[in-house]
Amino acid sequence: MTPTPIIIFDFTTESDLSDWRIMDDVVMGGRSDSNLQINEAGHGWFHGFVSLENNGGFASTRYNLKETLQVEGHTTCKIRLKADGKAYQFRTKESQYDRYSYIYTFETTGEWETVEIPLSEMYASFRGRRLDRPNYPARYLDHCAILIANKKNESFEMEIDRIWFE
């Protein structure tokens, strides 16, 4: 039996972004700078500049769910987006107390597309290092994030329409 899709976030002109946080490398002394806002079309607009200066190199936006969701039985995360043709990561955590994240890297085309992320292929990582742990068990979802870290100085831009689990 296919589980009912769970909408994680649906961006509209009325969206409340108060549970979204910017988490750039400045937390470690880096110089990257990003922002998430709603554009005129009602999409999330994640944009900025990744800087390698001062041992930096990443920018991210993280959505903290109001309560942990049970997502058992879901096998895919889908994100409808339009980005700049660069590679990004989708990240999840099952618990706010986990120090590591589960990660999946995806490429973008520069056009509107629906990125499909197989949850079972998301691997555990901490501070950029893959851990010897099982892949994402997809039982719970505490928060999710989109991160860019392509090891170069670059501007980036992504419009996000919706994020959901199927």
PyMOL commands that set and color helices and strands:
alter all, ss='L'
color gray80, all
select helices_A, chain A and resi 25-28+53-55+119-121
alter helices_A, ss='H'
color red, helices_A
select strands_A, chain A and resi 6-10+20-22+33-38+44-50+59-70+76-83+87-93+101-107+112-118+123-126+129-130+140-148+154-165
alter strands_A, ss='S'
color yellow, strands_A
deselect
rebuild
show_as cartoon
